[in-house]
Amino acid sequence: MAEKDYERKRKEDRPVVAICYDFDKTLSPDDMQAQGYIQSVGYDTPEFWKKSNALAFENEMDQNLAYMLMMKRESEGKVLFTRENLAEYGASVKLFPGVEGWFERIREYGREKGVIVEHYIISSGLKEMIEGTAVARAGAFEKIYASSFYYNEKGVAVWPAQVVNYTGKTQFLFRIEKGVLDINDPAVNESFSPEKIRVPFRNMIYIGDSDTDIPCMKLVSAYGGHSIGVYNAETADKTKVYKMMRDERIRYFAPADYREGEELDRLVRSVIDRTAANEALEALHYRYSREQQAADRQSNEEERRRTELLIGLENSMSFAATHAAIVSLKQVDGWSAEEIEALLEAALTNSQVRYILRDADVSDFYRRLLKGRETLSPNAMKVCELLEERE
């Protein structure tokens, strides 16, 4: 694929907050396959997953590949296994309270704070089903990363096109970080300078519900982002979020209730508030950094070396370090008046230098520095007095 065809995003003039979601039991109370498809092929939900997991175990097979094979195999002679049918199943998937209005409401709050909010799905579920949900059809998601099928010319699923397992989820965080969204774009491996990173990990929020989310949660948290565990408010079972909290995978947890004013809503708004303030400081840091780099380019290497030698003498913390600094200083010719004053100041204010002015190498350096000066500054006169006292 030509580079120009890849879907890439560039850094904007406003900070970006990327909110990444698992889907099953994070945005929906149950596995998406269990909300119509499994029943349509004649299974009850526990029986289907038991058979799928056994298939994976017996064949050393990825569990996601196993369930995808089961779906295709069990549909034969019962239902059409097409993209359109999977999207129809997705349309009937139940969502947690408030999910329908959540995405635009949070985007709008970001706009009010000067922040771009983007929503991403990173799921082991089926992309085609997620795309069939009302929220996806309404444009809720910037990108959906999920398992998917390859379809033949009749639209029938024939082979897995993409499989997203729990460890593989992390690659998509790096794609979001760099704005390299196409799953085949090799630019995800390129190095980006910090100021050109589109979505730093500190500006990411990962929302999930279980062990399959742990690698993403751990990565986001390790780099300063925000990982949130959610649980079903109807069952109020906090076992999983307590474990994730205990294992330091998440910093926060809340009921999977996405309605305005509820705990999760308040929590995410707080992260956006914090991001807006933090990124204003980061922008200042990069401005100062660019100014420093421009100043460095204007000064030549010799000037930087002389400055470093001066700082080395000023910060000398031992007699040995002072003697070493003097050796290097003696190799420099043509000190400016300002630099001479700085060297004299170091002799007077740094006790390590002042106490060994009588040593031959130090004395010789300062005498050469003052030689031929018609007028002496107050610092120069004090150094002369100290040199004479030492004699």
Summary of the structure (lengths in Angstrom):
residues: 391
radius of gyration: 32.2
end to end distance: 80.0
largest distance: 108.0
contacts: 1200
relative contact order: 0.10
helix: 54%
strand: 14%
